[in-house]
Amino acid sequence: MSVKIISDSTCDLSEELIKMYDVKILPLHVMLGADEYEDGVNITPDEIYRWSDANKATPKTSALSITDAMEMMHECGDDGSEMVCFSISEQMSTSGNVLRMAAAE
């Protein structure tokens, strides 16, 4: 039986590691002022840091979509694979709870 790894985008793994271990990444949504991005999809950590420095502000984030999490879990588990999910600390985000709710579904 294989094990698939799912993580939210806060893991900041290199592309090399993501490919090597076939890690599935669920992006957090990052709000920079009025603009919204998907972490690692249409904005990089360096761009977020530059915005934060330039604006002297901490970006806001929103948790994963439960629908996206459920879809990814279905894709990963369709072949009978087990899954291990990683997320940012519960004190910082609700991502872990979203992953738990998706797994329960």
Secondary structure as the mmCIF struct_conf table of DSSP 4:
data_model
#
loop_
_struct_conf.conf_type_id
_struct_conf.id
_struct_conf.beg_label_comp_id
_struct_conf.beg_label_asym_id
_struct_conf.beg_label_seq_id
_struct_conf.end_label_comp_id
_struct_conf.end_label_asym_id
_struct_conf.end_label_seq_id
STRN STRN1 VAL A 3 ASP A 8
HELX_RH_3T_P HELX_RH_3T_P1 SER A 9 CYS A 11
HELX_RH_AL_P HELX_RH_AL_P1 GLU A 15 TYR A 21
TURN_TY1_P TURN_TY1_P1 ASP A 22 ASP A 22
STRN STRN2 LYS A 24 LEU A 26
HELX_LH_PP_P HELX_LH_PP_P1 PRO A 27 LEU A 28
STRN STRN3 HIS A 29 LEU A 32
TURN_TY1_P TURN_TY1_P2 GLY A 33 ALA A 34
STRN STRN4 ASP A 35 GLU A 38
STRN STRN5 ASP A 39 ASP A 39
TURN_TY1_P TURN_TY1_P3 GLY A 40 ASN A 42
STRN STRN6 ILE A 43 ILE A 43
HELX_RH_AL_P HELX_RH_AL_P2 PRO A 45 ASN A 55
TURN_TY1_P TURN_TY1_P4 LYS A 56 LYS A 56
BEND BEND1 ALA A 57 ALA A 57
HELX_LH_PP_P HELX_LH_PP_P2 THR A 58 PRO A 59
STRN STRN7 LYS A 60 SER A 62
HELX_LH_PP_P HELX_LH_PP_P3 ALA A 63 SER A 65
HELX_RH_AL_P HELX_RH_AL_P3 ILE A 66 GLY A 77
TURN_TY1_P TURN_TY1_P5 ASP A 78 ASP A 79
BEND BEND2 GLY A 80 GLY A 80
STRN STRN8 GLU A 82 PHE A 86
TURN_TY1_P TURN_TY1_P6 GLU A 90 MET A 92
BEND BEND3 THR A 94 THR A 94
HELX_RH_AL_P HELX_RH_AL_P4 SER A 95 ALA A 104
#
